Amino acid sequence: MSGWDEGLQEWTTATGNAEAAALAQLSDGAFYAACPTEGEAGWGIVYKDDHEEEILQADGETVKKVTINEASTLLHVVNNLKAPPEGFWLGGNKYRITRTDENEECGDHTLKWVQANYPKHGVHIVVTKTQIVVGFFDEDKQSSGNCKKVTCDFAAYLAGEGY
């Protein structure tokens, strides 16, 4: 566990406004920190090893088995503001991109922001110069707006530190 796990937790899940949160380098999209830290619970929410999924093809009828690498789907989303052909996957769940803004105001910084959802759950993704901050929420426990705020706040902190 790194100091990043604790810092991330302090800003996000410890406030009660995020179910989980994770950090990835913008260079590769691979998570290197996650919270909540106790029992590494955050990792169980935010990440799933490469896995196969059956993806519905363009004809709307046939499916094809595809290996999902979640880091590459995250990287595609932050670079293109839309899901890759195999879909956007985090923690083994397929998310639908619902909102994006290349110029989201987060504190004193203007950052790229993406919201994605699957039933009763969602993520807010904020991109700094070198980092991707992802806040996860469960609609039964947190509001989307509060999760967005703590995710933006932590991203603004990172941006202010030069990350």
N, C-alpha and C positions, 0 to 999 in steps of 0.2 A: 504494500500500500504506500502511495506517495503522499507528500504534503498536498498535492493537488486534490486528492480525494477529500481530505478534510476541509480545504478551502471551499471547494465546490459544495460540499454538504452544508457548511456554515451559511452560504449565500442562498441556497435553494431548499433542499429537503428539510433542514432544521427549522425553517420558517413555517413549515406546514403547507407551503404553497406549491410544492412539486412532489410527485410520488417518487421520482428518481431524476438523476441528471448525469450527464456524461460529457467528457471533453475529448476532442480528437484534433490532431494536427490537420491543418488545411491542405498540407502536402499529400496526405494519403487517406484521410477519412477514417482512420482506425482509432477507435476509442483507446485511451491510455489511462483514464481516470473515470471512476463512477461512484455514485452514492445512491442510497444510504450505504455507509461503510460496514455497519454491523453485520457479521456473517456474510459479507460481500453481497448483500441483498440487491444492491443496485445493479451489479453485473447480471443477475438473473432476469432483470427487467429490460435492460438496455441492449443486451448483446446475445446473439446465438451464433455458434460456429457455422461455417459454411454448411449449407443443407440444400437438399433438392426439393423443389416445389413444382406442381403441375400448373403451368401458365396457359391460360386461354389464349388462343391464337387469333389473328385478325379476322378470320372467317366467323368467329363467334361460336364455333362448335367444337373444333378440335383443340386438344391440349398437348403440350409438349413439356417434358421434364427438363427443368433448368436448374443448374447449381447457382444458389444465391450466395453472393459475398456481400454482406451488409455494408462493409466499409466502402465498397465501390458504388453501391446504390446511394449512400449518403453523399459521397463525393460528386456523383452525377447530379443529385438534387441541388447542392449548393452552387455548382458551376453553371447549371442550366435552368434552375428554378422550375423544373418539371421532373417527373419520375422517368427512370430509364425504362426500356421496353419490358424488362422482367418485373417491373414494379419497384416500389420503395419499401424496403424491409428494415426493421429494427427490432431486436429482441424476438425474432421469429414471427413478428406480426407485419402484415402488409398494410401500409398507410396510403391514404389518398391525399395528395397535395390540395389544400383548400384555400390558402391565401399566401401571397408573396409580396415583398416590397424590397426593392434594391436600396432604398433610402429611408429605412426605419430609424426614427430618432430614439436613441437609447442614451439617456443622460446627455452628456456633452458630445456624443459621437453619433455619426450617421452610419449605420451598419446594414448589411443584408440580412433579411429575416424571412423565414418560411414557417408556415403552420401546416401540419399534416395531421390527419385523424384516421382512426378506425373506430368501430362502434364503442361509444362510451369512454374513449381514450384519445389522447392526442399528444403532440410534441410541438414545442417552439424551438426553432433552430436559429441561432444568431451567429453570424460569421464576422470575425475580426480579421486583422491583417494576416495572422498566422494560425488562428484557432477556430474550431467549430464548437459552440456551446449548445447542448441539447437538453432542454427541460421536458420531462414527461409528466403528464397529469392523468388522473383517473377522475372522470366527471362526478363520480359518487363521493369523492373525497376532496378534490381541489377544483377551483374555477380556472378556466382557460386564461382569463385575464390576469389573475394573480400569478399563474405559472409563467406567463409571458413577461410580467414585470420582473420577477426574480431572475429569469434567464437573461433578460436584457441588462439588468443591473450588473450581473456578474460579467457579462460580455463587455459592458462599458468599463468596468474595473480593469479587465484584461487589456482593452484598447488603450486605456490611460497609462498602463504599465509598458506599452510598446508592443504588446502581443497582438 
